[in-house]
Amino acid sequence: MVNLEVWIAPDTNLIEFTNAYQVKDCGAVAPAGRFGWFVPLPLAYLVPGMDHWRIFADESTASLFSMSDRDFNYVQSFARLSATDKFYCEESFCTTGIFTPTHCNTSCAVLLAGHPDETGFVVQHILEMKLFVRVIWVGPNLKWLPDTLTASYLNEKTNHSLVLLSHMPSPITMWDNSKFMSVAFPPCETLQTSQNVGCKYELHRLVKLVWSRLEVGAKPAYEAVQKMSFSRDNYLDLLARYSQQPGAVEKIACEWLVENKVSWKPWIPTSDEKNVIYIGGIFPISVSTYTAKGIVRAAEMALEAVNANDTILRDYNLKMKVNNGECKAEAVMNTFIYYVLFSVYKKLVGILGPACSDTVEPLAGVTKHFRTVVISYSAEGSTFSDRSKYPYFFRTIGENTQYKFVYLQLFQKLGWEQVAALTEDGHKYTEYISHTQDLLQANGITFVVNRKFPRDREKASMSKYLQELKNKKVHIIIGDMFDVAVRDVMCQAYNLKMTAQEGYVWFLPQWLAPNWYDTDYYNAHHLENVMCSTTQMIDVS
């Protein structure tokens, strides 16, 4: 919600108003205005004191503002809407569109007004001050009726004047003292009715009120509204245009914008003032086994490209928080809690990461309750494809169950008829092996065995798992395990002569470190005890 011109009376406590309706004050849109009774200057000097309210408190002087039957009937003909034949004033205090106090007769003054929802307060003023005034509401006809009647009175040299109720500025009164004389009224605090209708004849602030959450949800729009304001000359220019082209609001606005770029250009927020929104990045920065070290820089380059393209996020500045997930579930959850509780959750559009499948499940599960999107760039586990369980989880790579189609076509192409798998027990996201087994067997390829080995195995035990595969005469082996286990497996394959030179084919994970085979390095720096040299491992690979 945005209202660019709310009239705030001087006695209004705006704090209570904004709290009650969840709106914020964005400052003045134009110089102050007020309601008033106005007398056309050519008809303002019939008797002294015509610029004071007391002239309407005396029946004899108030009669100077009465109308002949002819003029009254003429004005009354404009008191109803032509389309519906209803009067502009259908309030309980009106009869045939006119308010007449009980103490009035035909010699009472006639006050012209526009719409009762804006100026109905005048009824209480007339009754409290016992003014000899009737009110007739003529809607939009108030824009031209005073000029027509003034010209008629001057032409007939009648000894009558005219009074109208309007706000200033308006297309009728503007801030122009050369056309109308303003009638002075008692101070606001002296009128009992001010408690009900406010201080209508005092200066009002013309303020901009917006929905309080606009500042967070659409900061560029909020800041543009804050900066938007019209000078006195700007405002008079717009009112003058409207007087010349009644109803052509869009045309007037367009013309004004084209001709007054200097006035509105400062309203536009600069790039530094754009609404900042955040992506929470979770990357395995300190994990040596994770090979995609350039992923952080790639994400930063993507952000730069998005921010440079105004067709994507024109009014927003996208930023990324970078944190280390370490490929550990506890580190990933700790980072997410930080984002939610202590950082940028109100402006968080989603999580980029984590990298490792083992760390995704707890995060993807809890973000369902926070309605936070998680997009992983390398988690392969097929478990996360369950949209009912993980409705906010997405990824930019395929799940590992899709490997089965590649294996099937490759084996068929090469004429391989049997295969086995060697996987690390406790490696949670190797379920794709079971899917692969079902597909291969359904297509005539024998899946001899899916052999699992424990993560906490004895040092010399790996050879027996490979010997088992060798005894089954399996030469095509799918291996799914971490780097440490791969080095042990391939060393034993070298010792048991189960390498490519002996006709064996090993399928290993693509996410292994580039130097996974460098046993000399890992034995020296990571205290591993693989009984093969790097040279021998190169022969294997």
N, C-alpha and C positions, 0 to 999 in steps of 0.2 A: 504494500500500500504506500502510495506517495501522493501527498496533497501539497501542491506548490503555492497555495495562497489560503492560509487559514487566518481569519481575523481574530486576534487575541486582545481582549479588553484589558485595560490597565489594572483592573481588580482581579484578574484571573491568576490563580496560582498554577503556573504551567507545570511545576514539578508533580503535583497531584494528578494533573491531567495526563502527563506522559506516562506516569507509573500505572494509572488505571487502564489506559488503552494500549500499553506497550508500544509507544511511539517515541521518537526522538526529535528534538528541536534542532533543525539544521540552519537556523539563523533567518534573518529577514530577507525577503525576496524583492522588496521595494520600500520606498519611504512610507512612513506611517499614514494611515487613513482614518476616517471616522464617518459616522452617520450624522446627518444634519437636515434641518429644514431650510430650504432655499427659496428666495424670492428673486424673480428676474429683475435685474437692475433697472431697466426702463420703467418698471412698475413699482419701484421701491421707495418713492418719495411723495406718496399721496399725503401722508401725515407724519409728523416726527415719531421716532421710536418704533418704526416698522422692523427694525432688526433685533427686537427683544420679544421674548416669549409672552410678556404681560399683555401685549396687544391682543393676544388670543384669549386672555382671561377676562376681557371686557366684551360684553355682547355687542356693544355699539361699534367698537373698533374692529372686532372680529368680522363684522358684517362687510368690511372692505374686501374681504377675501371670499365672500359668498358669490354665487353664480345666479344668473338669470335662469328661468326655466328652460329657455332655448339652449343655453350653453351647458346646463347641467344634463339635459337629455342627450345632448351631443356627446358629452364625455361618458355618460353612462352606457352609451351604445358600444363603447370600447372596453367595457368592464367584463366582457365574457369572451371565451374562446370560440372563434367561429367554427372550428372543426367539431366540437362537442356540445356547443351551446351552453356549457357550464360557465359559471362566473369564476374569475380568477381567485376570488375569496369565497370559499365554501365553508369557512370556519363558523363556529357557533355564534360568534359576535357579529356576523355579517348578515344582512338582509338584502337580497338581490345584489350582492357584491359590494355592499356599502355598510360601514359602521357608523351608526348615529347614536351619540350618547343621549340619555333620557332627558337631559336638561337643554337639548338643542331644538331649534326650529329651522325653518327655511332660511333664516338670516345668518345661520352659522357659517363659519369659514369652511371651504372645501379643500382638503389636503389631498393632493394627487400622490399615489404611491405605486410601486411596481408589483411585487409579489408578497403575500402575507407571511410566507415562511422566512423572509428576510426582515420584514418591517412590521410584523404583527405586534411587536413590543410597544408600538406607539399607542395602542389602545389603553394600556395601563398608565402611560404618561398622561394622556388626555383625562382619564378618570381621576387620577390623583391630583392633578393641578386644576381640575375643573375648567378645562378649556372648552370654548365654544367652537368646536371643530368636528366636522364629519370627515371620514376618510373613504376614498374610493380607490380601489386597486385596479389598475389598468394593464398590468403585466408589461410586456415589451413595448406597448404603445407609449410608455412614459418617456421613451427616447425622443419622440417627436411632438407629442401633444402640447407640452409647455411652450414650445416655439410657435406652434400654430395659434394657440390661445393668446399668447402675448402679442402676436402680429394683429390678431383680430381686435384685441382691446385697444391697442394703439391706433388702429385704423378708425375705430368707432369713438375714440376719445372717451371711453367709459370711465367712470370714477371707481373702478374695481381693480384689485390686484390679484396676484396668483401666488400660491405656495405649493411646494412639492417636497416630498421626503425621499432622499436618496443617500447613497454613500459617496464619499469623496476620497480617492478618485473614482470616477466611473465615466463611461462614454457621454454621460449627460453633464456632469459637473467638472470632471477632470480635477486639476488644481487651479482652475482659472477663476480669479476674482473679478475679471472684467465682464463676466456674463451674469453672475448671480451674487446676491448678498446673502450671507449666512445669518440665521436667526440664533441669538444667544440664549442658552438655557441655564438653569441653576446648576451649581456644582453637583457632581454625582452623589456625594455623600449626603446631600440634603434631600434626596428623593428616596422614599421608602421602597419604591418599585425597583430600585437598583439592585436590591437583594435578590430579586427574581430574574430580572432581564439583563443586569449588568450595566456598566457605564457606557451607554451607546453613543453619547455625544462627545466623549473624550477620545483622544487619539488612540487608535488600535495599532498594534504591531501586525504587519503582514508577514507571517512566518511560514516556513516550509516544515511540514511534519512528515516523517517517514516511519515505516515499521521498524522497530528497534533491531530486528535480526537482519535487516538489509545490510548493516555495516559489516557483518561477518559473511553473509551469503553472497552479497554482490557489492563488494567494496568499491569498485570503479563507479558504479551507479550512485552509491552513497556519497562518494567524494565529489562527483559531478553535481549532485543536488546541493551539497554544502557550498560549492563555489558559485553556483548559479545565483545571480542577483541582477536586478534592473535599476539603473539610475533613474532619477526623476525624468530626465529627457527621454530615456528608453521607454519608460512606462507611458508617458504622454504620447509618444510616437505610436505605440501599439494601440492606445485608446483612440487616437485620431484615425488610424487606419480602419479600426473596427466601426467607427461612426460613419465612415464613408462607404464601407462594404459590410453591412450588417449580416451576420451569419456565415461569412466566408472565412471561418477560423483557420482552416488548413492553408488556404491561399495566403492569408495575412502572415501566418507563421513562416511559411516558406519564403515569402518575399523579404521578411525582416531578417531571416537567417542569411540569405544571400547578400543583403546590403549591409549587414552589421557584423561581419566576421571578427572584427577587432574586439567587439563587445563580448562575443560568446567563446572565442578561442581559449581564453584562460580557464573556462569551465572544464575543459577536457583534462583528465588526469594524465600526468606524464608516465613514462615507463617505470620510473622509480616508485610511483604511487599505485601501481597495479596491485590487485588483490593477489597475495602470495598463497599458493596451495602447494602441498608437500607430498612427495612420495617417500615412504619409509624404506630405505634400502637395507637389505641384509645380505652380506657377502662373506664368503670364507676367506677373509684377507690373510689370516695367519696360518692357514692350513697348507702345508707344503705339497700334499698329495692332490690338491685341486689344481687342475691344469689351466683353466680359463682365467688367467690372471688379468686379462684385459677387459673383463666384464664391467668393472667399475668405470673405467674410462669410456667404454662403449655406451654405458647408460648416461654418462655426463654429456657425451656428444649428441645423443638422442634428445636430451633436454635442451641443449643449445639449439638444435634444429627446430624443435617445437616452439620454443620461445621466439625464434626469428621469423616464424610463419604466422602472420596475423590472421590467416584464415582458419587456424585451428583453435587457439586460445587467445583471442584478440585482447581481452580485458584482464588476462590473468598472467602471472609470472610463476612458472612451474619450477620448483626447487626440489632437491633430493637430499635427504639425510642419509649419511653413509655410516653403517655400523658393522662390526665384525660378528658374524654368526658362528664362526669356527667349525662349522659342520657338526655342532653339538646342540642337541635339543634344548638343554637348559640355557645355553647362550642365546639361542633364537628366541625363546620365550621371554627371557629377561629383556631383550631388545624390544620386543613387542609391548611388554608392560611399560617400558620407558616411553615409547611412543604414545601409548594410551593415557598414562597417568601424569607424566611429567613434561610432555613436550608439545606436540603440534596436533593432537588428535582432532581438534575442532576443524582443522584445515587439512587433515590427512585424507587423500583421495584413495590410497591403497598401499599395499606392501609389494615391493619388488624383491623376490627371493622367497625362501632361502634356496641354496643351491642343491643341498643333499636330500635325497628322499627320506632318509631316516629322521630328519628334523622337521619335515613338513607336516606330518600327521597331527601332532598336538597343536600346531599353529593353525592349520586349516580347520581343525575342529572348533577351536575357541573363537576364531574370527566370525564364525556363523552367528554368534551371539552379539558381536559388535558390528555386524553387517559391514565388514571391511573386506574389500577385494584383495586377494593374494594372487600374484602372478609370478610363477617360478620359471626361471630360464634354463633349468637343467634337471629338475626332479622328474625321474622317469617312472616311478612306481605306479602300477595300474590301479591300485586301491583308490586313488584319488579321483577316478572317473565316475564315482558314484555321486551324481548331482544332488540327490536327496540328502546325502550325508555331508557333502562339501559343496554347497551351492555357490560359494564365493571364491572357490579355488580354480585358477586357470593356469595354463603354461604355454610357453612359446615353442616347445618341442613335443614330439610325439611320445606316447607312453611306450614302455618297453615291451608290452604285449604285441606291438606291431612288428617286432623282430621276427615273429613266427612266419609271417608271410615271406620275408626275405630269405629265411633259412629254407623254406619249402621250395621256392623257385630256384635258389642256388643249388640245392642238393639234387633236384630233378635235372637241372641243366648239366651238372657234372656227373650224374649217374651214381651218386652215393646212396647206398641202400640201408646203411645202419649208422647210428650215432649214439653218443653217450654224453652225459653232463657231469661236471664236477663242480660243486658249489659249496660255499662256506656256510656252515650251520649258523643260524642267528642273523644271517644277512636277509633282512626282512622282505626286501622287494625283489626276490628272485622267483616270485610266483609265475612270471612269464614262462619259465622253463616248463611248468606243468601244462600251460596252454600250448606251448610249442610241441610238447610230446603228443598231446591229443591230436593236433593238426597233422603232424608228420605220420603218425600211425594210421590216421584215417586216409592218408594218401599213399599207403604202401611202403613207408619208410620205417624201419624198425628202430625204436628208441630203446636201446639195450638196457640202460640203467641211468638213474639220476642219483649219483653218489654224493652224499654230503659228508663233510668232515668238520669236526668241532673247532671252534675258534681257539679254545685253550687246549690245544693238542700237545702231545709230546713231540720233542724236536725231531726225532727219527721216524715218526709215525707216517709222514706223508708218502714215503715210498710204498707202503703197503696198499694205499688207496690207488696209486698209479699202477702197481703190480696187478691189482684186481682188474683194472680196465684192460691191461695188456693181456691178461689171461683170457678175457672175454673176446679178444681179437678185435677190439674197437680201435679204429684209427682216426675217426672224426670226433673231436671232443670239444664241447662248449664249456668254457670255464667262466664262472662269475664269482669273483672274490676281490678283496682289497689288495693293494700293492705288496704288503708284507707276505701274504699268502702266495701271491703270484710268483714272487722270487723263489720261494721254497719249492713250489710245484714245478717250475721250469728247470730248476737245478736238478730235481729228482728225475725229470724227464730226460735231461742230458745224461744222467748216470745210468738210466734204464734204457737208453737208446730209443726214446719215444719222441724224436724230433722230426723235422721236415725231411732231413736226410734219410731217415728210415721210413718215410711214407706216412708220417702222422701230421694231422692238421689240427691246430689249436685256435679256437675263437676266444679271444680275451676282451675284457671291457675296453671301450674306446676312451674312458676317462682316466686311464692309468697315467701316472706322471711320465713325462718324456724320457726320463732317465731311470725308469723303474727297474731296468736290468742291471744297473751299475752296483753290483754287490760289493765291490771294493769300497765304494763310497759309503754305503749303508752299514757295512760291517764296521768301518772305522768311525763313523760319526753318529750312528744310531744304535750301536752295540748289537747289531744283528749277528747271527752266526750261520750264514748260508754257506754251505761247503762247496761253492763254485766261484771261480773268478769271473770278473767282468768279461774277459775274453771268451770264456766258455759260454757265458750267458748270451753273448752276441751270436755265437754259433747256433744256439737254440732258437733265437728270435730271427 
